[in-house]
Amino acid sequence: MNAPFPGGKRPVVQELDEALVQRAEKLNRDLPGTIERLLEAHLAEQDAKLAESRAAAEEHARFTNAFIEKHGFWAEEYRQF
């Protein structure tokens, strides 16, 4: 079992393009903090897209179920179960 890391953070080894790192370090010395904030923003965006997709799927299912309940299944006469 892995012991928790102090401060709730753990080290991550990631290779990055040297030119990007040099450019980023010229603008901001807190590269790990910048990467962490960008990752948080990216994950929040992905969570929002996933929630939107789930909501759309649920809305489609409600519409489909309501349509079938009102009008019946389109091939009901051919169903054998």
Sine and cosine of phi, psi and omega as CSV:
sin_phi,cos_phi,sin_psi,cos_psi,sin_omega,cos_omega
0.00,0.00,0.70,-0.71,-0.01,-1.00
-0.99,0.16,0.69,-0.72,0.07,-1.00
-0.97,0.22,0.58,-0.81,0.03,-1.00
-0.91,0.42,0.51,-0.86,0.01,-1.00
-1.00,0.07,0.55,-0.84,0.00,-1.00
-0.88,0.47,0.64,-0.77,0.02,-1.00
0.96,0.27,0.14,0.99,0.01,-1.00
0.95,0.31,0.27,0.96,0.00,-1.00
-0.87,-0.49,0.44,-0.90,0.07,-1.00
-0.72,-0.70,0.50,-0.86,0.00,-1.00
-0.95,0.32,0.60,-0.80,0.03,-1.00
-0.76,-0.65,0.77,-0.63,0.03,-1.00
-0.99,-0.13,0.85,-0.53,-0.02,-1.00
-0.62,-0.79,0.77,-0.64,0.06,-1.00
-1.00,0.06,0.75,-0.66,0.01,-1.00
-0.83,-0.55,0.40,-0.92,0.03,-1.00
-0.87,0.49,0.79,-0.61,-0.08,-1.00
-0.85,0.52,-0.67,0.74,-0.01,-1.00
-0.90,0.45,-0.64,0.77,0.04,-1.00
-0.90,0.43,-0.69,0.73,0.00,-1.00
-0.88,0.47,-0.70,0.72,0.00,-1.00
-0.89,0.45,-0.68,0.73,0.04,-1.00
-0.89,0.45,-0.68,0.73,0.00,-1.00
-0.91,0.41,-0.64,0.77,-0.01,-1.00
-0.92,0.39,-0.49,0.87,0.06,-1.00
-0.92,0.40,-0.57,0.82,-0.03,-1.00
-1.00,0.08,-0.57,0.82,-0.15,-0.99
-0.43,-0.90,0.81,-0.59,-0.01,-1.00
-0.98,0.18,-0.26,0.97,-0.03,-1.00
-1.00,-0.05,0.91,0.41,-0.03,-1.00
-0.88,0.48,-0.71,0.70,0.04,-1.00
-0.87,0.50,-0.64,0.76,0.03,-1.00
-0.91,0.41,-0.64,0.77,0.03,-1.00
-0.90,0.43,-0.71,0.70,0.02,-1.00
-0.88,0.47,-0.66,0.75,0.00,-1.00
-0.89,0.45,-0.70,0.72,0.02,-1.00
-0.90,0.43,-0.66,0.76,0.03,-1.00
-0.91,0.41,-0.62,0.78,0.04,-1.00
-0.91,0.41,-0.66,0.75,0.06,-1.00
-0.86,0.50,-0.70,0.71,0.00,-1.00
-0.90,0.44,-0.67,0.74,0.01,-1.00
-0.90,0.45,-0.70,0.71,-0.01,-1.00
-0.91,0.41,-0.61,0.79,0.06,-1.00
-0.89,0.45,-0.65,0.76,0.04,-1.00
-0.90,0.43,-0.68,0.73,0.01,-1.00
-0.92,0.40,-0.64,0.77,0.06,-1.00
-0.88,0.48,-0.66,0.75,0.01,-1.00
-0.90,0.43,-0.67,0.74,0.04,-1.00
-0.90,0.44,-0.65,0.76,0.02,-1.00
-0.91,0.42,-0.68,0.73,0.03,-1.00
-0.89,0.46,-0.65,0.76,0.03,-1.00
-0.90,0.44,-0.66,0.75,0.01,-1.00
-0.91,0.42,-0.68,0.73,0.03,-1.00
-0.90,0.45,-0.67,0.74,0.01,-1.00
-0.89,0.46,-0.65,0.76,0.03,-1.00
-0.91,0.42,-0.65,0.76,0.02,-1.00
-0.91,0.41,-0.65,0.76,0.03,-1.00
-0.91,0.41,-0.65,0.76,0.04,-1.00
-0.90,0.44,-0.66,0.75,0.03,-1.00
-0.89,0.45,-0.67,0.74,0.02,-1.00
-0.90,0.44,-0.67,0.74,0.04,-1.00
-0.88,0.47,-0.70,0.72,0.01,-1.00
-0.88,0.47,-0.73,0.68,-0.02,-1.00
-0.88,0.47,-0.73,0.69,0.00,-1.00
-0.89,0.45,-0.65,0.76,0.02,-1.00
-0.91,0.41,-0.64,0.77,0.02,-1.00
-0.89,0.45,-0.72,0.69,-0.01,-1.00
-0.91,0.42,-0.63,0.78,0.02,-1.00
-0.89,0.45,-0.62,0.78,-0.03,-1.00
-0.98,0.22,-0.70,0.71,-0.14,-0.99
-0.95,-0.30,-0.18,0.98,-0.06,-1.00
1.00,0.06,0.22,-0.98,0.01,-1.00
-0.97,0.25,0.70,-0.71,-0.15,-0.99
-0.88,0.47,-0.43,0.90,-0.03,-1.00
-0.86,-0.50,0.52,0.86,-0.05,-1.00
-0.82,0.58,-0.62,0.78,-0.05,-1.00
-0.92,0.39,-0.33,0.94,-0.02,-1.00
-0.98,-0.17,-0.15,0.99,-0.04,-1.00
-0.93,0.38,0.62,-0.79,-0.01,-1.00
-0.92,-0.38,0.29,0.96,0.05,-1.00
-0.73,-0.69,0.00,0.00,0.00,0.00
